[in-house]
């Protein structure tokens, strides 16, 4: 199903995303939860840092810069395929819907796609799950 994005490129972006996530988590690890400004949930799992994305890191932080460079080095078509792969990894969309997910991703435009990839602190996990789903189909 992947035409423009290679498995190696996807795995490299995933590894860089994991490194950036670890740097982000280390940075915010000592911030008291009350200072994060999120209201406590009524019930269910609570992760007050989920909406922060990579925001706590400086844009010039080496892990984030490496991730950004790897994503920017991809062709627009490969970035769209990576984004479609992430969407499959994020949701209950079946890998069998690849063509429709890819068409939706292409319609978003390259800047939106690149931005959404860089805003996802769980990018590593979503790529890994998306690759798993593609292999399983």
N, C-alpha and C positions, 0 to 999 in steps of 0.2 A: 504494500500500500504506500509506503514511503517512496517518493520518486526523487525529490530534490534533497531531502534531509537524510544523511547517512546515520546508521546506528551509532557510529563512533562520534559524530557531532552531537547527537542527542545525549549520549552518555557523558560527553565532555561538559556540556551545558549543565547536566544534572549534577555532576561532581562539583562544578564551580558554584552552583546554587546551594549545594549542601555546605560548602565552605563559607559562603556568604551568610547563610542562616546561622551557622555556628558562631560566626563573628558577631552577628546581630544579637543572638541570645546571650553571649558572654557580656556584651555591652549593657544590656538591660537586666541582667540577672540580679543586680543588687538594688534595683529600683523598687521601693515599696509599692504594693498593688494599689494602695489608696492614691498614689500620685499619678497613676496611669489614667485616671479620670473616667473609667468605664463603670457604669452602674452594675451592681451585682445581679446576676440573672435570677429569675424566679426559681428555675430548676434547670437541670441538665449540666452538661460539661461547661466549664468556664475557663476561657483562655483570653485574658484581657489584652494580650499582646497580638492577637491574631489580626486585628485591623491596622496595626502599625506598619505592616509590610517591612520593607528594608529602611524605612524612614529614620530610625534611630542612628543608622550608620551615615557617616559623611559620604557624599557622592564620590569623594576622592579616596575612600577607603579601598585598599588594594583588593580585598575579596570582591567587593561590589564592582569595582572597575574591571576586574578580570571577567566577571559574569557579563557585564555590559559589553565589553569588547567581543566576547565570544558570540553573543546574540547579534551584535551589529555586523560581525564578520559573515554571518549567514546571508544567503541571497534572500530577497523578499519572499520568494516561493518556499524556501526552506524554513523561514521564520513562520510562515503561515502553516506549514505542516507541523512544526513544533507546537504552535498554538493549538492546533486541532488535536494533537497528541495529548497536550495538557488538559484540554477540555474533556477528553475521554477519561483521563486519569482523575479529574475532579468530580465527575458526575456519574450518574448511572447510564450514560449514553453507551450504547454497545459499539464495539469496534466495527461491527457490521454496518454501522451508519457512517462510515468514514467519509464517503463522498459528500453527504449532506453537511456533516460537521466541517469539512474542509471548505465547502462552498460558502458557508456562513462566515467562517474565519476570513476567507479572501474578501468578502464583502465589507469587513470592518476597516480594511485599509492597513497599510504597513506600519504607520506610526502608532495606531491604536494597538495593534498586535504586539509590537515591540514594547510599548509601555505596559501593557497588561502582563507580559512575561516578567518584566523587571519589578512589578508590584506584588508578585506572588512569593511570599516567604516560604511556602510549601512547594515551590517549583520542583525541587528534587523528587519529592514523593509523588507529585502528579506526573512527572515524566516517567518515573519508574513504573507506576501503575498503568499508565497509558501504553508503555512498551509491552508490559505483561499482557494487557488486554488484546493488543494487536497480535501477539504471538499465539494467544489462546483462540483467536478467531480463525 
